[in-house]
Amino acid sequence: MEETKNKNSQIARILAVLALVGAVLIVIVAISGATGGDDDGSAKKANPAKQQAQGKPKTKKKKYEVDEGDTLTTISNKTGISVERLEKLNPDLDPQALQVGQELKLR
């Protein structure tokens, strides 16, 4: 009888561990689905920085006029030209002191 209890106890322990592993996997899958963890191609749409590095600029304009609230990052997102490229094209530019109406070279 004691031997049967030990076997049942061992089986119960194994089942408990398997149930815990299953629960953890379910939580991971649920979190991954909620945060978009699966790469179904939507990351390319949501990440303009990758598009900028790989693709052509969004604009064919030669200059950009700074709007209120613009930063080099927002200008980069609007034009499709990387921040690094904007800085190279405009070497005298102080990114901390952009002024409304200021013109930046894009090419």
C-alpha positions in Angstrom: 0.0 0.0 0.0 2.9 2.4 0.9 4.4 1.6 -2.6 1.2 2.6 -4.3 1.1 5.9 -2.5 4.7 6.7 -3.5 3.9 6.0 -7.2 0.8 8.1 -7.0 2.8 10.9 -5.3 5.4 10.7 -8.0 2.8 10.8 -10.8 1.1 13.8 -9.1 4.4 15.7 -8.9 5.2 15.0 -12.6 1.7 16.2 -13.6 2.0 19.3 -11.5 5.3 20.2 -13.2 3.7 19.6 -16.6 0.7 21.7 -15.7 3.0 24.6 -14.6 5.0 24.4 -17.8 1.8 24.4 -19.8 0.5 27.5 -17.9 3.7 29.4 -18.5 3.6 28.6 -22.2 0.0 29.8 -22.4 0.9 33.1 -20.7 3.9 33.6 -23.0 1.8 33.0 -26.1 -0.9 35.4 -24.8 1.5 38.1 -24.1 3.3 37.6 -27.4 0.0 37.9 -29.3 -1.1 41.0 -27.4 2.2 42.8 -28.0 2.6 41.8 -31.6 5.5 39.5 -30.9 5.0 37.4 -34.0 6.7 38.9 -37.1 4.0 38.8 -39.7 5.4 41.6 -41.7 3.6 44.4 -39.9 6.9 45.5 -38.3 8.0 46.9 -41.6 5.0 49.2 -41.6 5.4 50.3 -38.0 9.1 50.9 -38.2 10.0 53.9 -40.5 13.6 53.8 -39.4 14.2 50.5 -41.2 12.4 51.8 -44.3 14.6 54.9 -44.3 17.8 52.8 -44.1 16.7 50.4 -46.9 14.5 52.5 -49.2 14.5 55.7 -51.1 13.5 59.0 -49.4 9.7 59.8 -49.3 10.2 63.2 -50.9 12.0 64.5 -54.0 12.2 68.0 -52.6 15.6 69.6 -52.2 14.8 71.6 -49.2 12.6 71.4 -46.1 11.1 74.3 -44.1 11.1 73.7 -40.4 7.6 73.8 -38.8 6.8 74.5 -35.2 7.6 71.6 -33.0 9.8 69.9 -35.6 12.8 67.9 -34.5 15.3 66.1 -36.7 13.5 62.9 -35.9 10.1 64.2 -37.0 11.7 65.8 -40.1 13.4 62.4 -40.8 10.0 60.6 -40.5 8.3 63.2 -42.7 10.9 63.2 -45.5 12.3 59.6 -45.2 15.8 60.9 -44.9 17.8 59.6 -42.0 18.8 62.0 -39.1 22.5 61.2 -39.9 22.0 62.2 -43.5 20.2 65.4 -42.5 23.2 66.2 -40.3 25.7 65.5 -43.0 23.8 67.7 -45.5 23.5 70.5 -43.0 26.8 70.6 -41.1 26.2 74.0 -39.5 22.8 72.8 -38.1 22.3 72.8 -34.4 19.6 70.2 -33.8 18.7 71.8 -30.4 18.1 75.2 -32.0 15.8 74.6 -35.0 13.8 77.6 -35.9 10.4 77.8 -37.6 11.0 78.7 -41.3 14.6 77.6 -41.3 15.4 75.7 -44.5 17.3 72.4 -44.4 18.9 70.8 -47.4 17.5 67.3 -48.2 19.8 66.5 -51.2 
